[in-house]
Amino acid sequence: MRQAGAMTTDRLLPLGEAADGAWIAERAVRGALLEAARGVRGLAPDALRFRLADDTGDAPFPVPPGGLPPGPLRVTLDFAAVAGRPLPELADRLRTALLRTAEGSLGLVVAEVDLRVTELLDALPDSPPPTGPPGRTSPPAPDDPAALAALAVPGVAALTDAFGPPVLRLPDGRLRVEVAAAVTEDHRAVDTARALRTAVTAAAPEATTVTVVVSELR
């Protein structure tokens, strides 16, 4: 069990473009994409993997611990399909659903979606119940203007401490804010992260750089 205040080993995926200075927990993305895949009739998603599609150059912002450098992602999903269904049509619907969530709802930059049928089934198994640890929140100190500015951004449900202190001020002046973003039809994760960076930068003009980590989706 993770102790209070301890950092998770969850990876961070780049969110948006390199200039956005934002990352999102892989666990959160995995949950959203698997849910989208389960909404496609005739298949059962299995292993889901993420990696950078291309080599990247220098990142304009410091990459947080456990984070991939900015760059387009390659998403790979293995899935089982019900026998007798046209596989090309099924794969097209699955790819569309994954991209709609990854790019449309979250704001990830996806270069490729690779799909692989691993098994043909007579019938689909029951869907597994959602898993994952509950979100943890850490109220900001009343005198922390950066934290208060972050909480005032539409789409931010709470500040969390899954990857360290919610507002981390490094000795060289860098500042990192971690949030649990409430992503609704009107609040994409990347749009929330961009607005948060703007608000925190204005509230902490002494910071040399500001980066954002979205730890969970609510």
Z-matrix of the N, CA and C atoms (Angstrom, degrees):
N
C 1 1.469
C 2 1.523 1 108.78
N 3 1.336 2 115.19 1 138.76
C 4 1.467 3 119.27 2 -178.63
C 5 1.521 4 109.77 3 -75.64
N 6 1.295 5 117.00 4 130.98
C 7 1.453 6 121.28 5 179.37
C 8 1.514 7 110.32 6 -75.43
N 9 1.331 8 115.83 7 155.51
C 10 1.462 9 120.68 8 179.26
C 11 1.512 10 110.17 9 -57.59
N 12 1.320 11 114.73 10 131.11
C 13 1.453 12 119.54 11 178.01
C 14 1.501 13 114.20 12 86.24
N 15 1.377 14 118.54 13 -9.42
C 16 1.456 15 120.76 14 -178.65
C 17 1.514 16 110.18 15 -78.36
N 18 1.326 17 117.01 16 150.62
C 19 1.448 18 120.94 17 -177.38
C 20 1.515 19 110.20 18 -89.67
N 21 1.349 20 116.23 19 142.72
C 22 1.437 21 121.77 20 177.80
C 23 1.524 22 110.34 21 -77.13
N 24 1.343 23 115.26 22 160.59
C 25 1.460 24 119.55 23 176.99
C 26 1.530 25 110.86 24 -94.30
N 27 1.315 26 117.55 25 7.28
C 28 1.454 27 122.12 26 179.40
C 29 1.522 28 109.85 27 -59.34
N 30 1.343 29 116.29 28 138.13
C 31 1.456 30 119.78 29 177.28
C 32 1.528 31 110.43 30 -75.55
N 33 1.313 32 114.80 31 161.58
C 34 1.457 33 121.67 32 175.42
C 35 1.528 34 108.54 33 -115.69
N 36 1.335 35 116.35 34 132.74
C 37 1.452 36 122.14 35 177.90
C 38 1.520 37 109.53 36 -102.87
N 39 1.333 38 118.08 37 145.43
C 40 1.467 39 119.74 38 177.85
C 41 1.519 40 110.61 39 -65.13
N 42 1.315 41 116.10 40 135.11
C 43 1.456 42 122.86 41 -179.09
C 44 1.524 43 109.03 42 -112.59
N 45 1.342 44 116.82 43 122.86
C 46 1.455 45 120.33 44 -178.51
C 47 1.514 46 111.92 45 76.16
N 48 1.324 47 115.03 46 -154.29
C 49 1.458 48 121.59 47 179.83
C 50 1.526 49 110.61 48 -86.51
N 51 1.333 50 115.30 49 167.71
C 52 1.467 51 119.70 50 -179.76
C 53 1.527 52 111.84 51 -58.73
N 54 1.333 53 116.52 52 -35.45
C 55 1.459 54 120.66 53 -177.45
C 56 1.523 55 113.17 54 -71.18
N 57 1.349 56 117.75 55 -10.57
C 58 1.462 57 120.13 56 -179.09
C 59 1.522 58 112.37 57 -78.47
N 60 1.334 59 118.16 58 -22.58
C 61 1.462 60 120.32 59 179.29
C 62 1.515 61 113.03 60 59.66
N 63 1.341 62 117.24 61 41.14
C 64 1.464 63 120.76 62 -175.22
C 65 1.518 64 110.47 63 -131.88
N 66 1.326 65 115.19 64 148.28
C 67 1.463 66 123.49 65 176.73
C 68 1.521 67 109.04 66 -135.86
N 69 1.337 68 116.14 67 159.12
C 70 1.456 69 121.54 68 179.78
C 71 1.529 70 108.69 69 -137.47
N 72 1.324 71 116.70 70 143.67
C 73 1.461 72 121.43 71 -178.13
C 74 1.521 73 110.25 72 -63.13
N 75 1.327 74 116.51 73 132.37
C 76 1.458 75 121.15 74 178.64
C 77 1.530 76 110.95 75 -58.53
N 78 1.321 77 117.24 76 -36.78
C 79 1.462 78 120.84 77 179.62
C 80 1.524 79 111.20 78 -59.10
N 81 1.327 80 117.07 79 -40.02
C 82 1.462 81 120.65 80 179.63
C 83 1.524 82 111.28 81 -67.23
N 84 1.341 83 115.93 82 -42.44
C 85 1.466 84 120.15 83 178.62
C 86 1.523 85 110.67 84 -65.23
N 87 1.325 86 116.13 85 -42.23
C 88 1.460 87 120.63 86 -179.43
C 89 1.536 88 110.46 87 -58.89
N 90 1.320 89 116.66 88 -45.38
C 91 1.451 90 119.63 89 -179.88
C 92 1.517 91 112.56 90 -62.13
N 93 1.340 92 116.73 91 -41.99
C 94 1.458 93 120.48 92 -179.02
C 95 1.522 94 111.70 93 -67.04
N 96 1.339 95 117.27 94 -41.32
C 97 1.466 96 120.04 95 -177.94
C 98 1.521 97 111.87 96 -73.40
N 99 1.328 98 117.67 97 -37.56
C 100 1.466 99 118.99 98 177.52
C 101 1.523 100 110.76 99 -66.60
N 102 1.305 101 117.29 100 -35.76
C 103 1.462 102 119.75 101 175.89
C 104 1.525 103 110.56 102 -63.61
N 105 1.343 104 116.67 103 -41.42
C 106 1.462 105 120.14 104 177.58
C 107 1.524 106 110.78 105 -63.71
N 108 1.332 107 117.03 106 -40.12
C 109 1.461 108 120.50 107 -179.76
C 110 1.527 109 111.24 108 -66.02
N 111 1.316 110 117.45 109 -38.26
C 112 1.461 111 120.03 110 -179.95
C 113 1.519 112 111.94 111 -67.66
N 114 1.328 113 116.88 112 -17.95
C 115 1.449 114 120.27 113 177.39
C 116 1.514 115 113.69 114 -77.93
N 117 1.336 116 117.60 115 -7.19
C 118 1.461 117 122.02 116 177.45
C 119 1.517 118 108.49 117 -90.73
N 120 1.302 119 117.89 118 119.14
C 121 1.461 120 121.33 119 -176.08
C 122 1.527 121 111.01 120 -70.39
N 123 1.335 122 114.73 121 141.43
C 124 1.453 123 119.85 122 174.28
C 125 1.512 124 115.07 123 97.55
N 126 1.329 125 118.50 124 9.75
C 127 1.462 126 119.99 125 -179.97
C 128 1.514 127 110.90 126 -149.53
N 129 1.329 128 114.93 127 162.58
C 130 1.458 129 122.70 128 175.63
C 131 1.527 130 107.87 129 -131.10
N 132 1.337 131 118.88 130 112.81
C 133 1.464 132 120.63 131 -178.68
C 134 1.513 133 111.54 132 -69.42
N 135 1.341 134 114.98 133 150.72
C 136 1.463 135 120.36 134 -179.70
C 137 1.535 136 108.17 135 -127.31
N 138 1.318 137 117.75 136 -116.41
C 139 1.462 138 121.21 137 -174.60
C 140 1.532 139 110.97 138 -71.12
N 141 1.319 140 115.81 139 133.59
C 142 1.462 141 122.62 140 178.89
C 143 1.522 142 108.19 141 -125.19
N 144 1.332 143 116.32 142 126.52
C 145 1.463 144 120.75 143 -175.15
C 146 1.529 145 110.66 144 -130.62
N 147 1.332 146 115.01 145 152.04
C 148 1.460 147 122.05 146 179.12
C 149 1.525 148 109.11 147 -130.46
N 150 1.318 149 115.45 148 139.73
C 151 1.461 150 120.39 149 169.69
C 152 1.514 151 108.31 150 -156.04
N 153 1.324 152 116.04 151 164.29
C 154 1.452 153 120.07 152 178.41
C 155 1.521 154 109.91 153 -69.94
N 156 1.327 155 116.19 154 138.37
C 157 1.463 156 120.26 155 -178.56
C 158 1.517 157 111.85 156 -75.99
N 159 1.328 158 117.92 157 -30.56
C 160 1.457 159 122.01 158 -176.92
C 161 1.518 160 109.39 159 -138.59
N 162 1.318 161 114.43 160 162.98
C 163 1.456 162 119.21 161 171.39
C 164 1.526 163 108.61 162 -66.38
N 165 1.307 164 115.84 163 143.10
C 166 1.456 165 120.10 164 -177.98
C 167 1.523 166 110.32 165 -111.53
N 168 1.303 167 114.48 166 159.40
C 169 1.460 168 119.97 167 176.54
C 170 1.519 169 110.33 168 -91.51
N 171 1.311 170 116.45 169 -155.89
C 172 1.454 171 120.77 170 179.85
C 173 1.528 172 109.78 171 -69.52
N 174 1.328 173 116.40 172 134.99
C 175 1.459 174 121.18 173 178.22
C 176 1.525 175 109.15 174 -80.30
N 177 1.352 176 117.47 175 136.40
C 178 1.462 177 119.48 176 179.63
C 179 1.521 178 113.15 177 -71.59
N 180 1.351 179 116.84 178 -15.53
C 181 1.456 180 121.42 179 177.46
C 182 1.521 181 108.87 180 -125.33
N 183 1.333 182 117.99 181 152.46
C 184 1.472 183 119.39 182 176.76
C 185 1.524 184 110.37 183 -63.35
N 186 1.329 185 116.83 184 131.73
C 187 1.460 186 121.72 185 179.87
C 188 1.529 187 108.05 186 -78.40
N 189 1.336 188 118.57 187 126.08
C 190 1.469 189 119.66 188 -179.75
C 191 1.529 190 111.22 189 -66.53
N 192 1.326 191 118.07 190 157.73
C 193 1.469 192 120.85 191 178.81
C 194 1.525 193 110.93 192 -54.79
N 195 1.329 194 115.71 193 133.72
C 196 1.458 195 120.31 194 -179.76
C 197 1.508 196 114.49 195 82.13
N 198 1.330 197 117.52 196 5.04
C 199 1.453 198 120.54 197 -176.73
C 200 1.524 199 112.68 198 -99.74
N 201 1.333 200 116.51 199 145.54
C 202 1.456 201 121.13 200 169.62
C 203 1.520 202 108.93 201 -78.75
N 204 1.316 203 118.56 202 146.83
C 205 1.472 204 119.70 203 176.14
C 206 1.514 205 110.37 204 -65.63
N 207 1.328 206 117.75 205 157.84
C 208 1.463 207 120.14 206 -179.52
C 209 1.527 208 111.56 207 -58.87
N 210 1.318 209 115.84 208 145.06
C 211 1.457 210 121.37 209 178.64
C 212 1.511 211 110.36 210 158.79
N 213 1.329 212 118.07 211 159.10
C 214 1.468 213 121.31 212 178.09
C 215 1.527 214 111.09 213 -61.91
N 216 1.323 215 115.27 214 146.30
C 217 1.457 216 121.53 215 -176.51
C 218 1.526 217 111.36 216 -102.15
N 219 1.317 218 115.03 217 151.49
C 220 1.459 219 121.83 218 168.21
C 221 1.529 220 106.53 219 -109.34
N 222 1.317 221 115.76 220 122.27
C 223 1.463 222 122.41 221 -179.94
C 224 1.525 223 108.22 222 -104.07
N 225 1.318 224 117.36 223 128.12
C 226 1.466 225 122.52 224 179.48
C 227 1.517 226 108.76 225 -121.95
N 228 1.331 227 116.42 226 128.27
C 229 1.461 228 121.08 227 179.92
C 230 1.520 229 110.16 228 -131.15
N 231 1.333 230 115.58 229 126.12
C 232 1.467 231 121.75 230 169.94
C 233 1.519 232 107.50 231 -91.59
N 234 1.337 233 117.07 232 143.11
C 235 1.457 234 119.30 233 178.62
C 236 1.517 235 110.94 234 -151.31
N 237 1.327 236 114.72 235 153.66
C 238 1.463 237 122.33 236 173.70
C 239 1.516 238 107.64 237 -98.71
N 240 1.324 239 116.41 238 142.92
C 241 1.459 240 121.54 239 -177.25
C 242 1.522 241 109.86 240 -123.11
N 243 1.330 242 115.44 241 150.24
C 244 1.456 243 120.64 242 175.43
C 245 1.525 244 108.85 243 -73.40
N 246 1.309 245 116.35 244 129.98
C 247 1.465 246 121.01 245 -178.63
C 248 1.523 247 110.74 246 -62.12
N 249 1.332 248 115.09 247 144.12
C 250 1.455 249 120.47 248 178.01
C 251 1.509 250 114.04 249 96.22
N 252 1.337 251 118.12 250 -10.66
C 253 1.461 252 121.31 251 177.99
C 254 1.521 253 109.16 252 -90.05
N 255 1.332 254 118.45 253 143.02
C 256 1.473 255 119.93 254 177.30
C 257 1.529 256 110.52 255 -64.38
N 258 1.320 257 117.02 256 113.67
C 259 1.468 258 120.40 257 -174.69
C 260 1.527 259 113.54 258 -65.20
N 261 1.345 260 120.50 259 -40.35
C 262 1.471 261 118.79 260 178.91
C 263 1.533 262 112.25 261 -60.45
N 264 1.320 263 116.59 262 -40.73
C 265 1.471 264 120.24 263 178.82
C 266 1.521 265 110.40 264 -66.05
N 267 1.327 266 116.08 265 -41.54
C 268 1.457 267 120.68 266 179.29
C 269 1.522 268 110.50 267 -63.31
N 270 1.328 269 116.81 268 -42.86
C 271 1.467 270 120.67 269 179.90
C 272 1.528 271 110.80 270 -65.09
N 273 1.321 272 118.03 271 -38.74
C 274 1.470 273 120.51 272 178.43
C 275 1.522 274 110.95 273 -62.58
N 276 1.320 275 116.83 274 -43.45
C 277 1.472 276 119.54 275 179.58
C 278 1.522 277 111.09 276 -66.39
N 279 1.326 278 116.52 277 -37.66
C 280 1.458 279 120.15 278 178.70
C 281 1.521 280 110.66 279 -66.46
N 282 1.319 281 117.05 280 -45.25
C 283 1.467 282 120.55 281 179.80
C 284 1.531 283 110.88 282 -61.35
N 285 1.330 284 116.66 283 -41.32
C 286 1.459 285 120.53 284 178.70
C 287 1.524 286 111.15 285 -62.51
N 288 1.339 287 116.69 286 -42.85
C 289 1.462 288 120.28 287 -179.80
C 290 1.521 289 111.62 288 -64.62
N 291 1.333 290 116.98 289 -41.22
C 292 1.465 291 120.42 290 -179.99
C 293 1.525 292 110.91 291 -65.61
N 294 1.319 293 117.09 292 -44.32
C 295 1.462 294 120.02 293 -179.33
C 296 1.527 295 111.44 294 -67.84
N 297 1.320 296 116.62 295 -36.49
C 298 1.466 297 119.59 296 179.42
C 299 1.526 298 110.24 297 -60.34
N 300 1.331 299 116.07 298 -39.97
C 301 1.458 300 119.27 299 179.76
C 302 1.525 301 111.69 300 -77.82
N 303 1.339 302 116.65 301 -47.46
C 304 1.470 303 120.12 302 -175.28
C 305 1.523 304 111.48 303 -64.18
N 306 1.313 305 117.35 304 -47.37
C 307 1.462 306 120.97 305 -176.51
C 308 1.522 307 112.32 306 -90.89
N 309 1.334 308 115.85 307 -43.92
C 310 1.462 309 119.03 308 -174.67
C 311 1.511 310 113.64 309 -76.77
N 312 1.339 311 117.37 310 -47.22
C 313 1.466 312 120.52 311 -175.67
C 314 1.523 313 113.09 312 -86.40
N 315 1.347 314 116.80 313 -34.74
C 316 1.464 315 119.98 314 -175.83
C 317 1.521 316 112.84 315 -101.23
N 318 1.324 317 117.19 316 -43.61
C 319 1.461 318 120.13 317 -176.66
C 320 1.509 319 113.42 318 99.74
N 321 1.342 320 117.86 319 20.21
C 322 1.458 321 120.53 320 173.46
C 323 1.527 322 109.54 321 -70.83
N 324 1.323 323 116.26 322 151.90
C 325 1.458 324 121.52 323 172.71
C 326 1.522 325 106.95 324 -98.38
N 327 1.330 326 116.74 325 111.68
C 328 1.466 327 122.29 326 -175.02
C 329 1.518 328 108.78 327 -113.50
N 330 1.323 329 115.70 328 122.18
C 331 1.464 330 120.72 329 178.16
C 332 1.511 331 111.66 330 -88.36
N 333 1.333 332 117.36 331 -36.82
C 334 1.454 333 121.28 332 -175.53
C 335 1.521 334 110.49 333 -146.29
N 336 1.331 335 115.35 334 147.32
C 337 1.460 336 122.10 335 170.45
C 338 1.517 337 106.99 336 -124.41
N 339 1.324 338 116.82 337 111.00
C 340 1.464 339 122.37 338 179.49
C 341 1.525 340 108.74 339 -99.34
N 342 1.342 341 116.30 340 129.25
C 343 1.455 342 121.73 341 -178.92
C 344 1.522 343 109.93 342 -120.23
N 345 1.334 344 116.92 343 141.92
C 346 1.454 345 120.92 344 -179.46
C 347 1.524 346 109.79 345 -139.91
N 348 1.336 347 115.61 346 123.08
C 349 1.460 348 120.57 347 175.75
C 350 1.529 349 107.88 348 -81.56
N 351 1.320 350 116.44 349 121.06
C 352 1.464 351 120.90 350 -176.47
C 353 1.529 352 112.95 351 -103.96
N 354 1.354 353 116.73 352 -16.37
C 355 1.455 354 119.45 353 -175.95
C 356 1.517 355 109.61 354 -161.91
N 357 1.346 356 116.20 355 146.19
C 358 1.460 357 122.47 356 172.15
C 359 1.524 358 108.34 357 -107.51
N 360 1.321 359 115.73 358 129.82
C 361 1.460 360 121.36 359 -173.76
C 362 1.522 361 110.89 360 -115.35
N 363 1.342 362 115.68 361 150.73
C 364 1.461 363 120.10 362 171.56
C 365 1.524 364 110.80 363 -75.06
N 366 1.321 365 116.12 364 -32.77
C 367 1.470 366 121.78 365 178.48
C 368 1.520 367 108.17 366 -153.07
N 369 1.316 368 116.09 367 155.35
C 370 1.455 369 120.54 368 -178.83
C 371 1.527 370 110.80 369 -78.07
N 372 1.328 371 117.63 370 143.03
C 373 1.464 372 120.36 371 173.40
C 374 1.520 373 110.00 372 -72.83
N 375 1.317 374 115.58 373 165.43
C 376 1.463 375 119.93 374 175.05
C 377 1.517 376 109.60 375 -64.68
N 378 1.320 377 115.49 376 141.94
C 379 1.464 378 119.63 377 179.24
C 380 1.518 379 109.65 378 -67.85
N 381 1.340 380 117.66 379 137.36
C 382 1.472 381 119.54 380 178.34
C 383 1.521 382 110.07 381 -71.02
N 384 1.326 383 117.17 382 149.74
C 385 1.465 384 119.40 383 176.76
C 386 1.518 385 110.21 384 -67.53
N 387 1.335 386 117.31 385 151.53
C 388 1.463 387 119.09 386 178.29
C 389 1.516 388 111.47 387 -61.46
N 390 1.323 389 115.80 388 140.70
C 391 1.458 390 120.47 389 -179.91
C 392 1.520 391 109.52 390 -123.77
N 393 1.313 392 114.75 391 172.98
C 394 1.461 393 119.55 392 178.32
C 395 1.507 394 110.48 393 127.21
N 396 1.317 395 116.77 394 146.71
C 397 1.455 396 120.13 395 -179.12
C 398 1.515 397 110.69 396 -69.23
N 399 1.335 398 117.45 397 150.04
C 400 1.463 399 119.73 398 177.23
C 401 1.515 400 110.72 399 -66.18
N 402 1.300 401 115.23 400 155.55
C 403 1.460 402 119.45 401 179.96
C 404 1.515 403 111.69 402 -67.87
N 405 1.297 404 116.40 403 147.81
C 406 1.456 405 121.60 404 177.95
C 407 1.513 406 108.02 405 -116.31
N 408 1.302 407 116.90 406 135.11
C 409 1.452 408 120.36 407 -179.50
C 410 1.513 409 110.01 408 -117.88
N 411 1.313 410 115.91 409 151.04
C 412 1.454 411 122.78 410 176.93
C 413 1.519 412 107.84 411 -133.45
N 414 1.325 413 118.04 412 106.44
C 415 1.460 414 119.56 413 -178.95
C 416 1.520 415 110.78 414 -59.58
N 417 1.326 416 117.78 415 139.77
C 418 1.460 417 119.93 416 178.98
C 419 1.518 418 111.49 417 -72.15
N 420 1.304 419 115.63 418 154.18
C 421 1.452 420 119.96 419 172.85
C 422 1.528 421 108.66 420 -65.39
N 423 1.324 422 117.49 421 137.79
C 424 1.471 423 119.79 422 -176.87
C 425 1.521 424 113.88 423 -56.38
N 426 1.334 425 117.36 424 -27.30
C 427 1.459 426 119.66 425 -176.33
C 428 1.528 427 112.04 426 -97.20
N 429 1.349 428 117.91 427 15.39
C 430 1.458 429 120.64 428 179.64
C 431 1.527 430 108.92 429 -98.68
N 432 1.316 431 118.43 430 101.01
C 433 1.469 432 120.74 431 -176.11
C 434 1.527 433 112.97 432 -65.21
N 435 1.339 434 117.05 433 -31.70
C 436 1.468 435 119.25 434 -179.96
C 437 1.525 436 110.44 435 -66.50
N 438 1.333 437 117.27 436 -43.87
C 439 1.457 438 120.76 437 179.85
C 440 1.520 439 111.24 438 -65.93
N 441 1.316 440 117.18 439 -42.62
C 442 1.454 441 120.34 440 179.34
C 443 1.522 442 111.18 441 -64.53
N 444 1.326 443 116.74 442 -38.15
C 445 1.467 444 119.98 443 177.45
C 446 1.525 445 110.72 444 -65.66
N 447 1.341 446 116.69 445 -37.88
C 448 1.465 447 120.28 446 179.30
C 449 1.520 448 111.07 447 -64.14
N 450 1.330 449 117.12 448 -42.86
C 451 1.458 450 120.80 449 -178.24
C 452 1.522 451 112.43 450 -67.67
N 453 1.316 452 117.59 451 -21.66
C 454 1.463 453 121.02 452 -178.59
C 455 1.524 454 112.77 453 -83.36
N 456 1.325 455 118.05 454 -7.44
C 457 1.466 456 121.58 455 -177.55
C 458 1.532 457 109.32 456 -76.91
N 459 1.331 458 118.54 457 128.80
C 460 1.464 459 120.30 458 176.49
C 461 1.529 460 111.05 459 -58.30
N 462 1.327 461 116.37 460 133.93
C 463 1.453 462 121.23 461 -178.69
C 464 1.509 463 113.45 462 99.63
N 465 1.335 464 119.26 463 -11.53
C 466 1.464 465 122.25 464 178.40
C 467 1.520 466 108.41 465 -92.36
N 468 1.335 467 116.78 466 115.21
C 469 1.464 468 121.33 467 -179.37
C 470 1.523 469 111.60 468 -82.73
N 471 1.333 470 116.72 469 -37.29
C 472 1.457 471 120.32 470 -176.04
C 473 1.514 472 108.92 471 -168.92
N 474 1.327 473 115.77 472 165.20
C 475 1.458 474 122.22 473 167.27
C 476 1.526 475 107.69 474 -94.94
N 477 1.328 476 117.47 475 142.77
C 478 1.460 477 120.47 476 -178.20
C 479 1.518 478 110.84 477 -126.64
N 480 1.327 479 115.51 478 170.28
C 481 1.464 480 120.50 479 -179.83
C 482 1.522 481 111.19 480 -126.18
N 483 1.339 482 117.48 481 31.48
C 484 1.463 483 120.75 482 -178.55
C 485 1.521 484 112.40 483 -66.38
N 486 1.314 485 118.31 484 -29.13
C 487 1.463 486 122.38 485 -177.38
C 488 1.528 487 112.05 486 -117.30
N 489 1.316 488 117.01 487 19.03
C 490 1.444 489 120.59 488 -177.91
C 491 1.517 490 109.44 489 126.23
N 492 1.328 491 118.60 490 -167.00
C 493 1.463 492 120.47 491 179.70
C 494 1.533 493 110.84 492 -59.07
N 495 1.344 494 117.70 493 143.73
C 496 1.464 495 119.94 494 179.76
C 497 1.527 496 113.09 495 -56.01
N 498 1.314 497 116.72 496 -39.45
C 499 1.466 498 121.51 497 174.71
C 500 1.518 499 107.11 498 -120.55
N 501 1.321 500 115.94 499 110.57
C 502 1.457 501 121.33 500 -176.47
C 503 1.522 502 109.07 501 -107.01
N 504 1.310 503 116.19 502 117.91
C 505 1.467 504 122.05 503 178.76
C 506 1.533 505 107.60 504 -105.74
N 507 1.323 506 116.11 505 115.21
C 508 1.457 507 121.55 506 -177.43
C 509 1.528 508 110.18 507 -90.75
N 510 1.345 509 117.35 508 157.18
C 511 1.463 510 120.69 509 -175.63
C 512 1.530 511 113.92 510 -58.68
N 513 1.330 512 117.76 511 -29.03
C 514 1.468 513 119.21 512 -177.23
C 515 1.522 514 112.42 513 -85.78
N 516 1.324 515 117.35 514 9.01
C 517 1.455 516 120.38 515 177.11
C 518 1.517 517 114.36 516 96.47
N 519 1.334 518 117.03 517 -7.48
C 520 1.463 519 118.64 518 177.90
C 521 1.525 520 110.10 519 -70.08
N 522 1.325 521 115.49 520 149.86
C 523 1.451 522 120.98 521 -178.71
C 524 1.519 523 108.22 522 -135.09
N 525 1.334 524 116.99 523 132.15
C 526 1.455 525 121.50 524 178.24
C 527 1.505 526 109.50 525 -124.31
N 528 1.324 527 116.96 526 132.06
C 529 1.458 528 122.19 527 179.30
C 530 1.517 529 108.35 528 -114.58
N 531 1.322 530 117.29 529 131.52
C 532 1.460 531 122.06 530 177.55
C 533 1.518 532 108.66 531 -110.28
N 534 1.311 533 117.29 532 132.47
C 535 1.456 534 120.25 533 -177.22
C 536 1.519 535 110.58 534 -132.03
N 537 1.318 536 115.50 535 158.59
C 538 1.452 537 122.05 536 163.71
C 539 1.520 538 105.45 537 -104.05
N 540 1.309 539 116.86 538 112.18
C 541 1.454 540 120.37 539 -171.81
C 542 1.519 541 111.04 540 -92.95
N 543 1.319 542 116.52 541 131.81
C 544 1.457 543 121.38 542 172.86
C 545 1.523 544 107.15 543 -86.14
N 546 1.326 545 116.93 544 103.87
C 547 1.455 546 120.79 545 -176.69
C 548 1.520 547 108.80 546 -96.47
N 549 1.308 548 116.32 547 112.39
C 550 1.450 549 121.82 548 177.60
C 551 1.515 550 108.00 549 -117.18
N 552 1.311 551 116.20 550 -174.91
C 553 1.458 552 120.22 551 179.34
C 554 1.521 553 111.29 552 -58.32
N 555 1.330 554 115.59 553 -28.45
C 556 1.463 555 120.38 554 -177.92
C 557 1.528 556 113.11 555 -98.11
N 558 1.330 557 117.99 556 -2.98
C 559 1.466 558 120.24 557 -175.71
C 560 1.526 559 109.92 558 -134.98
N 561 1.318 560 116.29 559 88.89
C 562 1.465 561 119.10 560 172.57
C 563 1.522 562 108.54 561 -70.56
N 564 1.331 563 115.61 562 151.84
C 565 1.464 564 119.68 563 -179.21
C 566 1.524 565 111.26 564 -57.79
N 567 1.326 566 117.65 565 -44.37
C 568 1.464 567 119.90 566 -177.44
C 569 1.523 568 111.41 567 -67.99
N 570 1.342 569 117.82 568 -35.88
C 571 1.462 570 119.73 569 178.34
C 572 1.519 571 110.82 570 -67.77
N 573 1.331 572 116.02 571 -39.28
C 574 1.460 573 119.79 572 176.51
C 575 1.522 574 110.70 573 -63.02
N 576 1.340 575 116.85 574 -42.66
C 577 1.465 576 121.02 575 -179.70
C 578 1.529 577 110.87 576 -63.79
N 579 1.325 578 117.57 577 -41.11
C 580 1.460 579 120.27 578 179.20
C 581 1.522 580 111.30 579 -64.07
N 582 1.333 581 115.94 580 -44.74
C 583 1.462 582 119.25 581 179.21
C 584 1.524 583 110.99 582 -65.14
N 585 1.330 584 116.13 583 -35.66
C 586 1.453 585 120.11 584 179.64
C 587 1.529 586 111.27 585 -66.56
N 588 1.325 587 116.23 586 -42.87
C 589 1.465 588 119.11 587 178.36
C 590 1.527 589 110.72 588 -60.26
N 591 1.318 590 115.95 589 -42.40
C 592 1.464 591 119.75 590 179.99
C 593 1.520 592 111.15 591 -62.71
N 594 1.340 593 116.18 592 -45.01
C 595 1.456 594 120.08 593 -177.76
C 596 1.523 595 112.16 594 -66.49
N 597 1.335 596 116.22 595 -43.28
C 598 1.461 597 119.68 596 -178.40
C 599 1.527 598 111.10 597 -69.72
N 600 1.328 599 116.90 598 -37.60
C 601 1.467 600 120.00 599 177.62
C 602 1.527 601 110.55 600 -60.48
N 603 1.337 602 116.57 601 -40.40
C 604 1.463 603 119.94 602 178.78
C 605 1.526 604 111.48 603 -69.37
N 606 1.342 605 116.53 604 -33.79
C 607 1.462 606 120.11 605 -177.75
C 608 1.524 607 112.56 606 -80.54
N 609 1.340 608 117.37 607 -20.07
C 610 1.471 609 121.24 608 -178.59
C 611 1.528 610 109.06 609 -130.13
N 612 1.325 611 118.11 610 69.21
C 613 1.468 612 120.50 611 -176.66
C 614 1.523 613 113.51 612 -63.60
N 615 1.337 614 116.97 613 -14.60
C 616 1.466 615 119.28 614 -179.94
C 617 1.526 616 111.62 615 -78.13
N 618 1.334 617 118.00 616 -15.13
C 619 1.461 618 121.23 617 -178.32
C 620 1.520 619 110.25 618 -71.55
N 621 1.337 620 117.14 619 135.13
C 622 1.465 621 120.35 620 178.89
C 623 1.522 622 111.37 621 -78.24
N 624 1.323 623 118.21 622 -35.13
C 625 1.467 624 122.69 623 174.08
C 626 1.525 625 108.17 624 -143.39
N 627 1.310 626 116.13 625 152.58
C 628 1.459 627 122.23 626 176.68
C 629 1.522 628 107.76 627 -128.93
N 630 1.325 629 116.96 628 123.82
C 631 1.456 630 121.88 629 174.69
C 632 1.522 631 109.67 630 -121.06
N 633 1.331 632 115.96 631 156.10
C 634 1.461 633 121.76 632 -174.34
C 635 1.525 634 108.92 633 -123.82
N 636 1.311 635 116.59 634 136.91
C 637 1.470 636 122.65 635 174.04
C 638 1.529 637 107.77 636 -121.44
N 639 1.330 638 116.30 637 119.36
C 640 1.471 639 121.87 638 173.91
C 641 1.515 640 107.12 639 -92.31
N 642 1.317 641 116.90 640 114.22
C 643 1.461 642 121.33 641 -172.37
C 644 1.522 643 113.29 642 -90.85
N 645 1.314 644 117.89 643 -25.32
C 646 1.454 645 120.06 644 -178.83
C 647 1.521 646 110.32 645 -159.59
N 648 1.321 647 115.47 646 164.56
C 649 1.453 648 122.31 647 179.20
C 650 1.519 649 108.24 648 -117.25
N 651 1.309 650 116.66 649 136.02
C 652 1.467 651 119.52 650 -177.57
C 653 1.516 652 109.59 651 -126.64
